[in-house]
Amino acid sequence: MSDTTLKGRRIQGGVRPSKTIEMTRICADSGCVTKLSKYNRREFCFAHAPVKFPRVRGRIPIDGAI
């Protein structure tokens, strides 16, 4: 009779903690008093963060050309 059970091993190594910023910070936009999370490494809150466009593959279209 053949053995039909599966055997495995535990995952080795520990879990690395998330990177944090120790000091308390406020959004860099003038007039904004939003407190930033200790996990947010950026200087702006989500509402005032500059727009970032993702990298697209292929050619970048020129304005006005289709």
Phi and psi in degrees as a GROMACS rama.xvg file:
@    title "Ramachandran Plot"
@    xaxis  label "Phi"
@    yaxis  label "Psi"
@TYPE xy
-86.5016  152.903  SER-2
-82.7194  123.242  ASP-3
-108.373  12.1294  THR-4
-92.0152  151.433  THR-5
-98.4081  143.303  LEU-6
-123.68  146.581  LYS-7
-143.865  176.681  GLY-8
-119.921  156.89  ARG-9
-69.3654  153.182  ARG-10
-70.4039  130.535  ILE-11
-89.7756  151.769  GLN-12
95.8789  161.634  GLY-13
-96.8642  172.182  GLY-14
-93.1245  126.412  VAL-15
-79.2326  134.259  ARG-16
-71.1284  155.357  PRO-17
-66.7067  148.175  SER-18
-74.215  135.655  LYS-19
-130.89  160.161  THR-20
-110.747  124.618  ILE-21
-73.2092  -38.2386  GLU-22
-79.2087  150.981  MET-23
-80.9489  137.499  THR-24
-133.658  157.108  ARG-25
-122.079  151.052  ILE-26
-52.0227  139.336  CYS-27
-77.9999  -8.94835  ALA-28
-70.5972  137.655  ASP-29
-65.9845  130.786  SER-30
90.3843  -10.3607  GLY-31
-91.368  131.904  CYS-32
-114.354  21.0723  VAL-33
-68.9195  127.272  THR-34
-81.6912  127.75  LYS-35
-82.5712  147.151  LEU-36
-68.3991  153.816  SER-37
-70.9792  -11.3886  LYS-38
-95.2844  -11.5154  TYR-39
-87.6558  111.084  ASN-40
-87.9232  -4.72377  ARG-41
-83.1702  169.195  ARG-42
-96.9059  -7.66014  GLU-43
-116.919  153.383  PHE-44
-76.0562  173.897  CYS-45
-62.5805  -37.2811  PHE-46
-68.365  -27.5299  ALA-47
-112.506  4.85894  HIS-48
-67.5316  140.204  ALA-49
-65.1723  150.201  PRO-50
-71.1244  131.939  VAL-51
-119.89  130.128  LYS-52
-97.6111  136.563  PHE-53
-69.6985  157.032  PRO-54
-71.0313  129.928  ARG-55
-112.564  146.498  VAL-56
-86.9517  146.107  ARG-57
100.32  -163.662  GLY-58
-81.0728  148.662  ARG-59
-90.8  121.726  ILE-60
-67.4637  142.674  PRO-61
-83.9942  140.326  ILE-62
-56.1736  132.379  ASP-63
89.6497  -16.1168  GLY-64
-100.531  137.694  ALA-65
